[in-house]
Amino acid sequence: MLGLQNEREWKAFCETCLSDAQLASDPRFNTNSRRSAARSALYAIIVERFSRLSAEQVIERLEAAQIANAHLNDMADVYAHPQLQARQRWVEVDSPQGGLPALLPPGTSSAYAPRMDGVPALGQHTEAVLKELGFSATEIVALGKPQPD
């Protein structure tokens, strides 16, 4: 996903990121409304140009153009992120299948330890939840029985 905030960024994007300064003044794209109207054509140009670059190279160009950006991590990247490792943000929680990695909630403090309970088994809390919702013991038993066709 890509979004430029103003005409300065559009010009810098064309020059630095796409290596095509003339694209900034192309009549199909020289205003935000025209870029929006020609979104499909512009998308094709950007994809074609970026397809030759790695994600790191695109980020380098966006940085050089002074365009705000961020790398989107997949779950493997999140798990291996050095900052999360260094800050000891990962803990292990129990599950019916064994221990699982879990990320501590944001905004934790040394004043308290966050509650990191294990993952419940399928149906482990069903009866308690149904009781809390006002179901009687008889209704709960009836919910568990197969219904006749």
C-alpha positions, 0 to 999 in steps of 0.5 A: 500500500502506498499513499503520498501526502502532497505534491512535494512527495509526488514529485520526489516519489517520481524522481527518486523512487521511480527514477522518472522525473517526467512522470510528475508532470504527465497529464494523467498524473499531475494532480491528485484527482488525476492520479486517483482517476488513473489509478490502474495505469499508475499502479501498473507503472509503480508495480513494474518499476518496483518489481526490479527492486528489493523491499530494502531498496524501495525503502532506501529510495523512500527515505532518500525522497523523505517520504514516510514509510515503514516495513511490514513484517510477517510473523516470522520477522515479528518473532525474530525482531531484535528489539522485541528480543532485547526487551524480553517481550516474548513469554511462553504460555501453556496450551493443550498442544504445549507451550506457545510464544506470546507477546506481552501486552503494550504499556506494561510496567515494572509496577505489575506483571501482566496476566498471561494465562494459558490458552484454554482447550476447545470448550473448556469454558463453555458451560461457565460462559453460558451460565453467565449469559443466563442459561439454565443447567437444563438448557446447557445440557440440551445445547450439547445434544444433537438435534433431530433432523 
